[in-house]
Amino acid sequence: MTDTKTTNKKNKDVRDQARGFDSSSRRRYRYQFDKMIRVITSYTQNVDIPTLKKAYQFAYEAHKDKLRLSGVPYIEHCLETAKILVDLRLDPITISAGLLHDVVEDTGITIDEVREQFGEEIALLVDGVTKISELRFESQAEKQAENFRKMIFSMARDLRVIMIKFADRLHNMRTIKFVPEKKAHRIALETREVYATLAHRFGIARVKWELEDAALSVLEPEIYLDLVKKVFDRREKREEYIRKVTEPIDRELQKHGIQAQVAGRAKNFYSIYQKMKKRNVPFEEIYDLLAIRIIVNRIDECYFVLGVVHTLFTPVHDRFKDYIATPKLNMYQSLHTTVVGPEGKMVEIQVRTEEMHHVAEIGIAAHWKYKEGRHSDDELDRYSGWLREMVDWQKDMLDPEEYLDILKTDLFISEVFVFTPKGDLLKMPIGSTPVDFAFAVHTDIGFQCIGAKVNGSIVPLNTELKSGDSVEIITSANQKPNRDWITFVKTSKAKSKIRRWLKEAQFQEAVKLGEEMLNKGLKRYNLKITKKEIADYAKATGIKMERLLAELGAGDLSLHKVLKSLAPDVFSQPIEKGRQNIFERFVFKARGAAHGIRVQGMDNLLIRFARCCHPVPGDSIVGYLTQGKGIVVHRRDCTNVKKLMEVPERNVDVEWAVDGEEAFMVQLQIMAVSRGDFLKDVGETLSNTEANILKVNLKTENAVITAYMIIEVKDLTHLTRIIRKIYRLKGILSVERVNDFTNSDFQN
């Protein structure tokens, strides 16, 4: 019996070793797990040890056939991720999900199996992390934006999702040297731009610093190694200088009976690198590399210590920040002051309590208190509110690049502190304007904002606010949001609210224009179509009547298509192949004879206008005799005329002979600064100049709107007057007559 047991054990060890799991590694990982359990029980009494053990065993079995790129068993990554969560003092549910975070993405396990084994709460966390891990920062913008949207939704549902992702990413960055260079570069870029920034947003300084430094080591390896060497080489001098600063502070505090921890440290490598870039100076000229931290027991002692420091060293003007009275958005609290230390060097000194220090190190994790599965700390609601706002505004972000830019802006939390007229304090991102302030107070105030006073003086609405400013918003019930505001507002709330309003306003203008176009079309063909018939047609196509009119007005739907559907008998004539579009009715007219054209010395000829240039009375024209198709009339400046002139015997002299009753098609390309009432203004101008609109197509890019319009005019003089009128409209950049009607911008 003993021999059988021994043989079975040996066979099992051989199988495990082939998979990277020998007996010693099994014991080692189990020892690490047991040690982790002991740490968890030291900081919380509510520990579901059976679930933790089950999660560990489940992950172990799921990953047992897999190795990391470093050659170690995959379970090591799961354990290291969980240990980071333990270091951050997360709850056992989160740690269990951390152990399981890769089982769905990297094994054959499904999320339903996780739910069945561990319940809904852990399954939701694992599912959230699985979606987030699909991010590819250098992928196509649309895919990237969609993945970020998923990340925000997952975080809004449960903040612990991002805590697990921080731990996962942190261990991945610790082992990044085993990853191929191109992939490592992508991961490092994503880490710096997204995860380090998010760690800062959530106040987790220790994670932020390590992620930034690890990313720098990959993205700028030579600079990173040079910084490491220089900081290390100056270690002794730095420590000696720290003693020169801290010892007199320590002695003075002891005299007053203040118990304090006084210590100094060099700033992280990425922070030093940023200072070098910003100031465009070498390492040797960066003097504020040190930060002295003083930790005391009570808040009142913080201010006493500040007085002591300012007595010993000269404070630098405008370098004092009271983050105790006004905490940062990530809950960070501390007093910051910069003083002139020994040898005339500037030194930053931070003063805080032990509790503040705990929050500064691990941020939101310090507030994580779960009771019956729900957190009880109001501080977490700040993040829930911020995330809900992000979920709300991203619904309006259709352009992926624009979405990513705003997302990155919203992640950064450098801020200014401004006051309302009543003395209430508002925290806003650096670069915020009075319009941002107005929307922060109330959406309606933002919509009705017509001016602002800062510190009692009227200022432009794009003025950047500074800390300490007192801001008063001037409103008018008649005011409406201006599209120009989008170019200077900073906050996502202001941008999303303005865009939503403009989108609705543009929709209503498109409805109005579409209704006008439809009515003119019905009148031109003398069609007696009731509103109910139009509504029934819209319903049959799966949209509401208002949406149908809007699509007509915006150029997304062909007027001819609608009219043909409403009155098929009127449009039942055979149509020449390749010309089944909005210009059909004009083709019918031109086939018999092009009215308004006289051909010298010839009668009974078929005459038609060239579709490549569409001449109008007043244009210099030339005729070209074709085989079997009669005479085609071109503008003399048409790009095709030069080629036609190579066969002079086919050239025909033609002249205008209009009676003032005919209408001729012209296509225009109008470019303007994008604004909500653009379409309305152009439509009114064309109506006032008696020009019929046949088709409209709009495109918007980089805050510039381009309208492709096909209209009917009487002659060149009429067209010139129209162009001149359009040029007078607000924000018009250019108005051009375009030749090619086959251009896709003019088609459906």
N, C-alpha and C positions, 0 to 999 in steps of 0.2 A: 504493500500500500504506500509505504514511504517512497519507494523507488518510482512509483507511478506519479506521485505528487511532485517529486523532484524533476522527473522528465517533463511533465506538463509545464512546470514553472520555467524550465530552461527554454522550452519551445516558445512560451509566451514572451520571455525576455528577448529571444532572437527576433521574433516578429515585431516587438516594440522597438528594438534598436534599429531595425530596417526602416522604421517610420520616423526615427529620430527620438523615440521615447524609450530609453533604457530604464532599468529599475532605479538607478541613481537619480536620473532626472525626474522621475515620478516622485520619488521621495523629496527631492529638492523643491519641486513646485508645491507639493503638499505642505511642506514645512513653511514655505513663504505664505501660502494661503492661511494656515493656522495662525501664523504671526500676525497677519492682517486682521483676522477675527479678533485677536486680543486687543489690537489698537482700537478697533471699532467699539468694542465693549468698554473701552476706557473713556470715551467721550459721549456715549449715548447708552441709555438703558433699554431702549426699545429696539432690540436686535433680534431679527428673525433668523437665527443661525441655521435652521434646517433649509430655508429658502436659499441662503447664501451658499451652503454646501451643495445643494442641488444645482444651482446655477454654475458653480465651478465645475462639477462633474459633467454637466450637460455640455458646457463649452469644451472641456477636455476631450470628451468623446467626439464631438462634432468636428474638432480641428485636428484630431490625432494623426491624420494622414498628411498634414500640411506642415511645411517648413517656411520660415521667413526667409527673405533674401539674404539675411545674415547667416543662415544655416541653422538657426535655433528653432525648436518646436514653436508652432504658432501660439500655443497656450501661454507662452511667455509674454507676448504682446497683450493678451487679455488680462493677465495678472498685473502687468505694469500699468495698464490703463486703470484698473481697479485701485491699485495702490496710490496713484495720483489723486483719485477721487477721495480716498481715505485721508490723504494729506490735506485735502481741502475740507475735510470734516463733513462730507456729504452723508446723506441718510442711507441706510442699508438697501432700500429699494433701488436707489440710483446706482449703488455699487453692484448690485446683482445685475442690473441692466448693462453696466460697464463690462462685466465678465462676459455677457452674452452679445455685446454690441456688433460683432461681425458674423454671427452664426447664420443670419439670413443672407447677407451680401456675399459671403465667401464659402458657404457650404450648401448642401442640398436641403437644409432646414427651411421650412416656410414660416411665415409670421403666424399662421394659424396654429402651428405646432407649438410655437413659443407661447401663444395665448392659452392654449390648452394646458400646458405644463406650469405656467407661472402667473396666469391671470392677465386681466386687461391692462393694468397700470404698467407693468413691466413690458408688456407687448407694445404699448404705445410708445414707450421710450426707445425700444429697440427699433421699431418701425421709423420713428423720427430720425434717428441717427443713420439708418440705412439710406434714407432719402438724401440726407445731407451729404453723405460720403460720395454721392454721384456727381458732385460739383467738379467742373473742369474749367479753371479760370481762364485759360487761353483758347477755349472753344469758341464757336460762333456766338456772337452777342445774344442772339435770341435764345439759344439753348442755355447759355450762361444765366441770362436774366430769369428764365423760368426756374432754373435750379435754385437761384437765390430766393425767388418767391416761395418755393417749397420750404426753404430753410426758415424764412420768417414765419410762415404759417406753423411749422413744427414748434418753433420757439414760443410763439404766442399761445399755443395749446399747453405747453409744459416747458418752463425754463430749464428744467434739468436736462433736456435734450442737448442744449449747447454746452452744459458742463461736461457731459460725457464726450462730446466732440472735442472740447478743449483737451481733455485727458488723452484721447485717442491721437489727436494731432501732436501733442507734446511728445509722446513716446515715439511717434513716427519721425519727428524731427531729431530726436536723440539718436536715432538709428539711420539717418538719411544718407550716411556715407556708403551704405550698401545698395543704394538705388542708382540706376543708370543716370548719367549726367542730365540728359534732356528732361527726363521725368522729374528728377530732383529739382531742377530749375523751376519747373511748373509748380511743383508742390510748395517750394520756398516762396515763390511769388504770391501764390494764393494765401500762404500762411501770413506773410507780412501785410498784405492788403486787406485781408478779411479777418482771419482769426486773431491776430495780435491786436487789431483795431477793436474787434468785439470784446476781447479780454479787457482792454482799456475801458470800453463802454460799460462793462460790468464790474469795473473796479478791481480786477484780479491782477495786481501789479506783478506778482512773482511769475505768473504764467505769461503775461505780456512781455516782460523783459527777456525771459528765456526764449520765447518764440521769435522775438525780434533779433536776438543775437544769433540764433540758429539759422534764421533765414539769411542774415547778412553773411554768415560763413559760407553759404552756398552761392548767393547771388554776387557777392564781391569777396571771393576767398582771399585774394592778396591783401586787400584793405583790412579785412578781418584779422588775418594773421599778424599784420603789421601793428594793428591796434593792441592786440593781445600782448605782443612782445613789448611794446612801449609802456603799456600799463604795468606789466609785470616788472620790467626793468626799473621802474620808478616806485616800486612798492615800498621800499625802505624809506625813501624820502617822503613818500605820501603818508606813511604811518607816523613818521616823525612830525610832519606838519599837522596831522590830525591831533596828535598829543598837545601841540602848542595851542590849538584851539580849544580842545575839550578839557584839559586840566584846569585852566582858570575858571571855566564855567562850572566844573564839578566842585571845585573848592568853594566858590561863592554860594552854590546851592546848599552845600553841607552846612555852611555858616547859618543859613536860614532854615535848616531842618527839613529841606525838601529832598525826598527820596526820588532819585531819577536815574534812568539808564542813559548815559551819554556815549554815543559811538559815532564813528564816521565810516564812510564807504565811498568807493569810486563809483561813478555812474556807469550804467551798462554800456556796452560797446556801441550798440546802435544809436543810443542817445548822444554819445561823443561824436559818432560819424555824422549825425544830423547837424550838430553844432558846427562841425567843420564845413559842411556843405552850405549851410545857411549863411555863415559869416565869411566863407571863402578864405579860410585860413588853415595853416597846417596844425597838426596835433600840438606842437610846442607852444602855439599861441592861444590854446584853449585853457583858460585859467580857472573856470568854474567847473572843474571835473569832480569836485568833492561835494558831498552832502552830509551835514552833521545832523543826526537825529537825536532828539531829547524826548524820552518817554517818561511821563509822570502819572500820578494816580487820579488826579481830579482836574476838571476843566478850569477852575479858578487858578490852579497852579500853572497851567499853560500860559496864561497872561502874565503871571508873576515872573515866570522864567523868561518870557519875551523881554520884560523890562530889564532883567539882569543882563541878558545878552546885549541889549542896546546900550547898557552902561559900560560894558567891557569893550565893545567894538562899535565902530561907526556904521550906522545903517545906511544902505544905498537908497536914495530917493526913488519912489515909485516901484520898489521891489518888495513891498509888503502885501501879503494876501491873507485875509482871515477866512479860511474855509471852515472854521468851526461855526461862526455865526451864519455863514452862507455856504453850506456844503455843496460840493460838486454834484452834478447830475448822477454820477455813479456812486454816490453816498460817501465819497472821500471827505474826511475832516482832518484839518491840521492848520497850524499857523505856519506861514512861510515868510521868511525874511532873508534878505541878502545883506551881508555886512562886509566891511573891509577888514580882513583878518591880518595876521602877521605877514610881514614882507609886502604889504600892500595888495595882497591877492584877495579877490572876491570869493566869499564862501556862502553857500546856501545853507540855512539852518531851518529845520522843521521841528515843531514842538507839538506833541499830541499825547493823549492818554493811551493807556494799554489797550483799551477797547477800540479806540480809533485806529491804533496800529494794527490790530487784528483785522479790522475791516479793510484797511489800506492794503494789506497783504493778500487777502483772499476775497475781498469784495462781497459780491452778492452771496457767496457761500457762507459768510459769517452770519447772515440773516436767515439761513435755511432751517426753519424749525417746523417739523411736520407733526401734526396732531390729527390722528384718524385720517391720514392721507391728504390733509390740506395744510398749507402753510398758514401761520398765524401772524406773520410779521407784516405790518403795513408798508415797510420799506420795499418789499417785493412788488407791491402794487404799482410803484413808480415804473418799474420795468414792464409790467403787464400793460400799463397804460401806453407807454412808448411803443411797445410792440403792436398793440391794437391800432394805434395811429398809423404805423407803418403798413399794417395789413390793409387799412382803409385807403391810404393814398395810393398804394401800389395797384389798386384796382383800375385807376385811371391812367396808369402808365403803359401805353401800348408800344412806344418806341423803346427797344431794348437798351440801346446805348444811353438814352436819356434816363431810363430807369436805373441803370448801373451807376451813372454819375450821381444821381440824387441819393441813391442808397449809400454810396461811399461818403458823401457829404453828411448824411444823417448819422453815420456811425461815429464820426469824429465829434468830440464833445468840448472842444475849446469854447469858452463861453464868456459872455459879458453879462453884467448885472445892471438892469435898468429899473426905473421906478415909474409907477403910474402917478397921475395927478393926486391920488389919495395916499400916496406913500407906500403902496404895495410893491414888493420886489418881484421882478420877473427875470428868470435866467434864460438867455437866448444864445444861439451859436454866434461866434465871432463873424462879423460881416452882415449881421441882421440889420434890416432897415425899418423905418416907421411902418411900412406896409406889413412886414413880418410881425411887428409889435401889435398892429391892429388886429390881425388874424389870431394872434395868441390871446388877446383879450376876449374877442368874440368874432365869430364868422361874419355876422351882420355888420359889425364895425369895419371889418376888412373890406367888405363889398362896398360900403358907403364912404370909404376914406377918400377925401379930396385934398387933404393937406395935413401937415403936422408941425407941432412946435416942440423943439428940443431945448430944454433949459430956458423956456420963455420966448425963443426966437423961431420964426417960421423958417423951415428948411425944406429942400427938395425931398420928394418921397424916396429917392434912391440914396439918401445920406446914410452912411454906416454909423450905427450907434456904438457908443463907448460906455464902459462901466461907469456908473454913477449918473448917467444921463437921466433926466426927468422928461418923459415923453407924453405929449398930449395929442390926441388924434382929432382932427377936424372932419366932421362928417356932413353928408347931404343925402337926403332921401332920394334925390334924383341921380345920384352918382352910380355908375356901373363899373365893374372891374375893367381894367385896361390891359390888353394883351402885352403892352410894353412892360408891365410889372413883372412878367415872367423872366425877363432878362436880368433883373437885379434882386429879386427876392431870394432869401437864403433857405428858409425853413421848408421842409417837405409839406407841412400843413398848409402854408400859404400857396405853394405851387399847386398842390392837388386841388385846393378849393377854387383857385382861379381857373385852372384848366377845366374843372368840372363845369363851372359857370359858362365859360367861353364855348365849351363843347355843346352845351344845351342851347346857348344863344345862336351858335352857328347852325344847329339843327333847325331851329325855328325859322331862321332866315332862309335856309334851304327849302323848308316847307312852303314858305311864302313864294319864293321864286319858282318852285316846281308847280305850284297852283297857277301862277301867272302863265307859265309856259304851256301848261295843259289847256287852260282856257283859250289861249291864243290859237293853239293847234285845233281845238274843236271849232272855233269860230272860222278859221281859215278854210276848213273842209266842210263847214256848215253842218256839223254833226250834232244831233240832238241826243246827247248822252246825259242821263241823270246822275246825280251824286250817288244814288243807291247802286246804279250799275257800275260806277267806278269803284265804290266800296266793295261790291261783290267780286269784282275782278281782283282787287287787292287781296281780299280774303282767299280767293282761289289760288293765288300765288304764295300764300302763307305769311303775308305781312299785313299790318294795319294800313289804312288809307293814308294816315299821316306819314308813315315810313315810306310809302310809295312816292308821295309828293316830295319828301326830303331827298330820296334817291334821284328823282328827276332833277331837282334843283341843284344837287351836288354833282350831277353828271355821271352818276353810277348806273343810271337806267336810261335807255334810249327812249325819247319821246315817240319816235316812229314806231317802236315796238309796242308801246302802250296803245297808241291810236289804232294800230293794225289789229291788236287783240280786241279792242272795243268795237271796231267797225271793220271786220274782215272783208265785207263786200266792196267797200270803197277802195281797198288796197289789193284787189284780186287780179289786177293786170299782171301779165308776165313781166318779170324783171330780168334785165341783162345780167348774166353770170358775173359774180365778183363785185357787184355793186349793190348788194342788198344791205344797205345801211341807211343812215338818216338822210342821205342826199337823193334817195330814189325819186321822189316827186319832182326834183329839179331835173333829173335825167330825162324823165318823161317829157318835160317841157322842151328840153334842148334837142330832143331827137327829131322833131319835126323841123324846127328852125330855131336858131338862137335869136330870140327877139332882141331888137335893138342893134343888129349888125347889118351893114350893107356891104355887098361884095361888088366891086367895080367890074362892070361888063358881064356879069353872070347872073342868071336867074335859075330858079328851081333847084338850087343846090341844098343838100343837107348840111346844116351848120351846127356846130356844138362848141362849147367852151372846154378848154383843156382843164382836166382835173388836177394837173400838177401846179397850176399857178392861179386859176380862177380870176380872170381879169374882171374889172368893173369899169363902168363908163368913166372916162378921164384917163385911164391907163393907156399908154402907148401900146398898140397891139399889132400883131401880124398873123396872117392866116397861112395854114399849111394844108395842101391838098393830099388827102390820103387815098388809098386804094379801097374803094367800096364803102368808106365811112364819111365821105364828104369832106368838108373843110373844118379843121380844128383851129380855134382861135386861141393864141397864146399872148401873154404879156411879152413885150420886146426884151425885158430884162429877165425873162424866165431862163433858168439854167439849161433847159432843153433846146432853146432856140438856136444856140450856136451850132449844135449838131445838125439841126434841121436846115440851116443855111447852107450846108454842104451840098444840098440838092436844090439849087436856085430855081429850077424849072417848076418845082412844086410850091414855091412861095406865092402867096396871093395877097394883093392889097385889100385890106378891109378897113372899114371905118365905123364909128359909132353912129347909130341913128335911133336914139332913145326917145320915148315919148313921156318919160317921167313917171310912168305907172309900174315899171318893172322893178324887181328887187334882185339883188345879186349877192351871192355868198362870199364872205370873207372870213378868214380865220385869224384870230389874234392870240398872241401869247403875252400875258400880263404878269409881271413879277412885282411883289410888294411885301413890305414888312407884315408878317402874319398878325391879323387882328380879327376879332369876332364879327365886326360889322363890315368887313371887306366886301363880301358877296352882296350884301344889301346895297352898299354905296354904288358898286359897279352896276348892279341891276337897275337901280334908279336912274343912273346916268344914261344908260342905254335906252331906257324907257323914255326919258325926257328928250333924247335926241332922235326918237322915232326909229330906233333900230330894233329889229326882232331878234331874239336869242333862239338859236336852233339847238345848240348843245353847249354844255359846260363840263369841264373836267378839272378837278382841283388836286394839287399835290402840295404837301408842306414838308420842308426839310430845313433844319437849322434856323427856325423862326422866320423863314421866307416862304411865302405862299406863291405858287405859280398856277395861274388860271389859263387853261386852254379853252378858248371860246370860238364858236362858229356863229356868226351873226349875218343878218341881211341888211345891205345898205343900198342906197339909190345910185351913188356914184362915188368917184374918188374924193370930191369935195366933202360929201357927207361923211366919208370914212375919216378924212383928215380932221374934221370937226369933232368926231367921236373920240379919236385918239387924243386930241388936245384936251378935251373935257376929262377924260380918264386920268391924264397926267396931273390934273389939278387936285385929284383926290389925295387924301392923307396917306403917306407911306408908300406911294407908288415908286417903284425902282425903274421899271422899263415897260414900254408898250410896243410890241412889234407885230407887224403883219407877217404871217408865216405862209409859205407856199404849199408845203406838202400835206394835203388832206389825208394821206394814207398813214401819216405818223401815228404810232400807237397811242400817243398822248391824246389824240382827238377821237379815238375809237373806244368802244366798250370792251 
